[in-house]
């Protein structure tokens, strides 16, 4: 699943460590999310959306093609 997390974080001048602390996860988790190695739990997705004042769909891009290949 693609996402705009890194772009949004950098636009706002937020460090990975700061975002991780606000989300109560490790910096490595934020890095893995940004690199697409990890998909967030629904709870984390909601927390991130609320943090950035956006909808989950505005941050995380689900592509039907990716799902069909699994």
C-alpha positions as CSV (number, residue, x, y, z in Angstrom):
1,X,0.0,0.0,0.0
2,X,1.4,3.4,-1.0
3,X,1.2,6.4,1.3
4,X,2.0,10.1,1.6
5,X,3.3,9.9,5.1
6,X,6.9,11.0,4.4
7,X,5.7,13.8,2.2
8,X,3.2,15.1,4.8
9,X,5.7,14.8,7.6
10,X,8.4,16.7,5.8
11,X,5.9,19.4,4.6
12,X,5.2,20.1,8.3
13,X,8.8,19.9,9.4
14,X,8.2,16.9,11.7
15,X,11.0,14.4,12.4
16,X,10.4,10.7,12.4
17,X,11.2,10.6,16.1
18,X,8.6,13.3,16.8
19,X,5.9,11.5,14.8
20,X,6.8,8.2,16.4
21,X,6.5,9.7,19.9
22,X,3.1,11.2,19.1
23,X,1.8,7.9,17.7
24,X,3.4,5.9,20.6
25,X,5.4,3.7,18.1
26,X,9.1,3.4,17.4
27,X,10.9,5.5,14.8
28,X,11.6,2.3,12.9
29,X,7.9,1.8,12.6
30,X,7.4,5.2,11.0
31,X,10.4,4.5,8.7
32,X,8.9,1.2,7.6
33,X,5.5,2.8,7.0
34,X,7.1,5.5,4.9
35,X,9.1,3.0,2.8
36,X,6.0,0.8,2.3
37,X,7.5,-2.2,4.1
38,X,4.7,-2.2,6.7
39,X,1.0,-1.4,6.6
40,X,-0.4,0.3,9.6
41,X,-3.0,-1.3,12.0
42,X,-6.4,0.3,11.6
43,X,-5.9,2.1,14.9
44,X,-2.5,3.6,13.8
45,X,-4.0,4.6,10.5
46,X,-6.8,6.5,12.4
47,X,-4.3,8.1,14.7
48,X,-2.1,9.3,11.8
49,X,-5.2,10.7,10.0
50,X,-6.3,12.5,13.1
51,X,-2.8,13.8,13.7
52,X,-2.5,15.3,10.2
53,X,-6.2,16.4,10.1
54,X,-6.9,14.3,7.1
55,X,-8.9,11.2,6.1
56,X,-7.2,7.8,6.0
57,X,-7.8,7.7,2.3
58,X,-5.9,11.0,1.8
59,X,-2.8,9.5,3.4
60,X,-2.9,5.8,2.4
61,X,-3.5,4.8,-1.2
62,X,-5.0,1.4,-1.7
63,X,-4.6,0.1,-5.2
64,X,-6.8,-2.8,-6.3
65,X,-4.1,-4.2,-8.6
66,X,-1.7,-4.7,-5.7
67,X,-4.4,-6.8,-3.8
68,X,-5.1,-9.0,-6.8
69,X,-1.4,-10.0,-7.2
70,X,-1.2,-11.4,-3.7
